[in-house]
Amino acid sequence: MLSLATVLALPVAVSLYFLWTFLSLLVRQARSPLRHLPGPPSTSLFMGNLKELHDQENNGLVARWASSFGRAFVYRGFMGGRRLMLVDPVAVNYVMSRGYDYPKPDFVRDSLASMAAGYEGLLTAEGEMHRKQRKILNQAFSAAQVKSLSPVFWKKANHLRDIWISIVGSPLAYSTPADPLMGLDVPNRPENRDPEDAAPNNRDSSAVTTSCLPNPFASFVPSKSSPTFPLQTGNASIASATSSSAACKIDVLPWLARATLDVIGEAGFGYEFHSLDGAAEHRENQSELAQAFGVIFSTARKFRVMTILQVWFPVLRHFRTENSAMRQAMATMRKIGMELIQQRREPVLAATEQLVADAEKADNIEGDRSGLGRDLLSVLIRSNVAEVPSQRMSINEILCQISTFLAAGHETSSSSLTWTLFALARNPAVQAKLRAELRSLDIPADVVPSSPLIEQIMQLPYLDAVVRESLRLYAPISTTMRVASVDDVIPVSAPLVDRRGQTCEYIRVRRGDIISIPIQALNKSSEAWGADAEAFHPERWMRDSVSTDVDDILTRQGRRAMVQGLWGHMLTFGGGTPVNGNRSCIGYRFALSEIKIFLYVLVRDLGFSIDPNLEIEKKVNVITRPCVKSEPHRGNQMPLSIYRVPVDTHADNETVQ
Ligand code: HEM
C-alpha cells in the first residue's frame, strides 16, 4: 500500500521539475548577451514572433526587420525565448562553417529523428559520428558516381513526360480523383486517426505547419486536389497557340514528388517504389515502403501544442504518442531496410573479397579499390563490415541512412522542379528561349543518352542559368537553425549598435543560444544581388564573350553575393567545412543532375503556363511548397496548364499564355 506521502511526492516532484526547468530557462534567457541586441517586439506571449514569421516567405518580413534592426537582431520564439537572426554575411559564414561548434538544436534533431531519420542518420548525427559518416558517404556522391546515375534520372523523367503527354492527349482518362500520395488514405481511416486531431475529417487544416521545427520528413505533400483535372474554360488561347494539342490543367507538385521518390529509391537503393504508377488504375503496384512513407510524412506534418512544450521541457520528448499506423509504418521501413541490406550483402561482400584477393595476388599492398561499387547501398553495406572503427557503421546507423536519404533526397528536388516549372510558366519568353536551347541537342527520348551527351546537357548555358536562378529565388529549404555549443563571439562585416547605444565589433553568444539563418531572405538580398534581386532573371548568370566564369560575371555585374555557401554564392545547399563540420548538402550534385535532366526531358516537348489570376504563395514546413492563395483548403498544389509544343514551333512564334 502506498503511503499518502508517496502518492503526493510524485505530482510534487513533477511540478518541481517543470518549475525548475521553466525558471532556469527564464534565467538563462535573462542572462543571455542576446538581450542587448535590438529586434521586433514580441506579438504573443506564447508564440513570440513565430506567427508573423510563419508567412515570411510571402511578406518579406526578414528583410524589413533587417532594414529596421540591422544585420543581426533578436526575435522571440516560444514563450518569448530569444533567437538570434543573422543576415550579416560574415556572421553567417562564420556560423555555417563551424558545424560542430554550432550544431542543430536538440528540438530540431528530435523532430527529425522521430520522423524516421533516427538519431544516427547523416542529418541528425553530430560530432565524431557525423564526421565518420560524412567521410564514408562522400564516395557515393562523387561527380563520377552521380554521373553513373544519369540513366535512372533519364528513365524516370521520360516516364513522367509520357504520363503527362497521355493526360494532355486524353484528360478524362485521368480524371478520377486520386490521392496524389499514391492513393493513400490510411491516415484518414477512423481507426488510424490521431487522437490529438481536433477535426478528424479535416485533417490537414487542423494542423498548423511551421518553419520553426525543421522537418524534412514532413515533406510528402498531400495536396487535397486530384493531381489532374480537366482543362477549365478560359484557357482556349493555350490550345490555339499549340496547334497540335489541347492543354490540360495538372497539379504538377504530387507528380514531381512521385517521380523524385522513384528516382532516389532506384538510384540509391535499387528499390522500386512504383509511385509514378500510383495513379488510380495502378494502385496495386504501389510499394509497401511508399505507403509507409505516406503515413510517416502525413503524420509528421502536424504541429501541436505538445510539440512546443517538448522544446521547453525535454522530458516530454519521451512521451511522444504515435498512433498505430505510424508505428506500423516505422516497422515497415525498418523491415524493408533490412531486406534491402540482406539482398545486396552477399554480392557486395563477395565482390569486395575478390578485389582484395586480386590485389594480394598482384602484390598490391595498397589494394586497388577502384573496382568497388560506389552506389549508396554498397557503400553502406561495406561500411558495416569495415575493420577500422573509424570506417564502420552499425546496422542501426545504416537503417537510419536509408530513411534519411529517401526523405532528404526527393522532396527537395521535387520542390525545386515544381518552382522552376512555375517560374517558366510565369515567364514565357524565358521558357521559349530555354526550349530553343534544349532542342539544339537532338537526343531521342527512347534511347538512354551516352555520357558525353549527358555532359552536353549539363553544360547547356541557359539551362544552367535557369536552374541557378530558380534555386536562388525558390530555395527548397528556406531557413536553417543552429545552437551555440560554446560561449563565443561571432564576427560581423560592420560594427553593430546595440539596444544600449553601444557599438559592437562582434556578437557575443552564450552556450545554448539559438540562431536562425534565413537562407531564402539572404538569397534575395538586394544588397548582394542588386535592385532586381526579387526578379526571376536567369540572364544574370549567363556566360558572355568576356568570361565563362559565373563568379567573374557576377562580380562585374556588381552582384557578387557575400555569402559563401556550398554552391553559387548561395546557401541553397547550405555550407560548412570538413574540419569543423561540413553540414552542407551531400546530395547537391545528385540534385543538380536530376533537375537538369528532368527539365531537359519535360520542357523540350511540353509547354507550361499558369492562369495569370492565380496567386501562388509559398508555404514552409521545412520544405518550401506552393499553395494557391484563394484555395488554402486544397493544401499544397501547383496547378499548371500543360500542352505539347510541336517540334516545328520556333521560339519567336511561341505564344504561350
Ligand atoms: C534541390 C535539392 C536540394 C536542396 C536545395 C538541398 C538542400 C540542403 C541543405 C540546405 C542542407 C543543409 C541543411 C542544414 O544544414 O540545416 C542539406 C543537407 C542534406 N542533404 Fe540536401 N538538398 C537537396 C537535395 C538533396 C538530395 C538529392 C540528397 C540525397 C540524395 C540530399 C541529402 C542531404 C543530406 C543527407 C543532408 C545532411 C548532410 C549533413 O548534415 O552532413 N539533399 N540539403
Boltz pocket constraint, residues with backbone or C-beta under 6 A from the ligand:
constraints:
  - pocket:
      binder: B
      contacts: [[A, 122], [A, 123], [A, 124], [A, 134], [A, 264], [A, 404], [A, 405], [A, 408], [A, 409], [A, 410], [A, 412], [A, 413], [A, 416], [A, 475], [A, 476], [A, 477], [A, 479], [A, 480], [A, 481], [A, 571], [A, 572], [A, 573], [A, 574], [A, 575], [A, 582], [A, 583], [A, 584], [A, 585], [A, 586], [A, 587], [A, 588], [A, 590], [A, 591]]
      max_distance: 6.0
